[in-house]
Amino acid sequence: MPLQDHMKLVSVDDHLIEPPHVWQHYLPERFRARGPKVVEATAKADSLSAVGKSAAATFSARGIEAGDQIWVYEDRPYPNIGLNAVVGKPKEKWNGDPMRFDDMRRGCWDPVERIKDMDTDGVWGSLCFPNFPRFAGTLFLTDSEDKQLALACVRAYNDFVIDEWCATAPDRLIPLAILPLWDVALMVEELTRVAAKGARAVALPENPVPLGLPSYHRSHWEPVFAAAQHHDLVLAMHFGTSGVLPSPHDDGPPLMWLALLGVNAMQCAVDLLLSPVFNKHPRLRVALSEGGIGWMPYILERTDHMWSNHKHYQDIDQDNAPSELFRRHMFGCFIEDEAGVALRHSIGVDQIMWECDYPHSDTTWPNSRANVAQQMKGVPDDEVHRIVELNARRVFNL
């Protein structure tokens, strides 16, 4: 059997839809009036003019309608409640943005119901990225006028995730935190705080440059990498966190960048492998969330070849091939990727983890176990077990 009953599925990439009370409960009282809150829209508005041309906005096919529920932050409307939270709906009824909480499965935003949905799906463990703050908390970097409020919002989100969401089932829900990306000292402070509270990972952008931040080649990030290594936290770099869509132009449908989402992860991998990061931080771990794995053998072979030919006149690691660094530091995550499973030995079986992507349109819920079993046909039991469970337990210290 390709997936035996004792193998527990651990998803290293799911998403939670923040319930309306998060910031109004966890923020200090002085920040609540301008902090994120859910309101009923009373007038029609254009979603793109309201929130800018982010991935969240361009995925939506319509603007704000009267009667919609929307987030408001610093008096600005954000219509991306439940971004693509289509789990449980027939595909014929999928669209960009469910606009009300009662239009979603309760498991999207209620951790007790999430556990029930995981049980239905045969999934044991789940690591969830945020939704409203964007997958690496970049909204508080790019959209905040008051950075004291933004810092309080980051801390409030992390307290909610650790003390409420994951505390519902601490052996099954894996805490991932966000950081105040605009200030490295504050990032280290918050990373240290959440590590003490039990976080297992922190989210960082796949590429900080489009967000107005230095690249990962710069010493700017050294204190953050050192702190993550010291506290043994995984750096989770999710597709789309740079805010850049992998699309050749703006004329095509969203399906175009959905099909190309692995390109962002490919660029992230090569960027880090040719940077000084892993040489300076030999125990650092990076998860390429929702990036797929089928592309990995090619890009590792190509990067190794270029490294061998051109390393001698460039300021890069002269001793460790990119593929060697990859197998020490980086982990690919896949939902459905039969090509990647077939090429698992070229990638490294210990570098592969499974993800469910609940509640988004890529999710395999409620048939994850059957789906994984189909993908793992012909794979030896010990390799299946490592891919679906044991690698995640090792990487995230579960």
C-alpha positions, 0 to 999 in steps of 0.5 A: 500500500502506498499510504498506510494507516499509521502514516499521519499526513502533516500539511506544511502549507495551509491558510487561516482566515482571521476571524473578526475579533483578532485585532480588536481583542489582541491589540492594546486598547489605544490601537483598536480604533485604527486597527483591522476590523470587519465592517459591513460595506454600505456602498459599491467600490472598486476593489483595485483602487481600494487596495492596489494591484496586489495578488490579492486584489487582482485575483478578485473579479469584482469590487466591493458591493453593498452588504459585503463584509470587508476589512478596514485598516487605518480607514482603508477598505480591504475586500479580501476576506476569505481570499480564494477560500473556496474549499467545499464549493463545487468548482463551477461556483468558484470565484476570486473572493468570498466576501462574507464569513457565512460564505465560507466553511466555518473551518476557514476561521474557527480552529475547532471546526478546522480540526474537524475538517482535518479529521474528515480529510485524514490530515493530522497536522497543519501549519497555517499562513495568514490571510488578511496581513498577506502570507508573510505579513507584508501588508503591515510593511507596505500599507501602514502609515503608523508603524507603532500600530503596525508593530502592535498588529504584528504582535497581536496576530502572533499572539492570536495564532499561538495562544488561540488558534494553535492552542486549540490543538497544540499537538496538531496545529503548528505555529507560524509567526510574522515579523515587522519587516521594516526594522531588523532590530524589531524583527529579531525582538519579535522572533525571539519573543515568538520562539519563547512562546512556541513558534516553529517557523516565521514567514519571510518574503520569497524576494524582499526587493519588490517590497522596497527592502534589501536583497538577501545578499546584503548584510542587512538581514544577518541578525534575522538569519542568526536569530532564526538559526539560534532559535531553530526556526524555519524560514517559510517563504511562500509563493507570492509574498514578494507581491510580484506575480509570475506573469509575462504581461497583464493581458492574460487571466489569473490562470496564467500566473496560477500556472506559473507560481513555481517560477517565484519559488525557482527564483527564490531558490537560486537567489539564496543558493548563490548568496552568502546566507547558507555559508554564514548560517550553516544550520538555517532551514528554508521551506519553499511553500506552495512552490511545487517540486518538479522543477527542482532537478533541472534548476539544481543541475543548471545552477551547478553547471553555471557555478562550475563554469563561472565560480572562479571569477565571482564572489560566491562559494567556491567549495559547495555546489548549489545542489549541496547547499540545497540538500543541507538547507532547503525544502520543497513543498508540493500539493499535487506534483507527480513529476516531482514525486517521480524525480524525488531521488534527484531532489532528495527524498528528505527535502520534500514535504506535503501540503494541503493548501486548505481552504484555497482552490489548490486544496485536495480536501476532503480527499487528501489521503486518497490523493496522496495514495494515488500520487505515491503509487510505486513509492517505497513505504519508507519514502512515503512516510518521510515525505508525508510526515517524518520530514515535516516532524524533523524540519519543524521540530514537532 
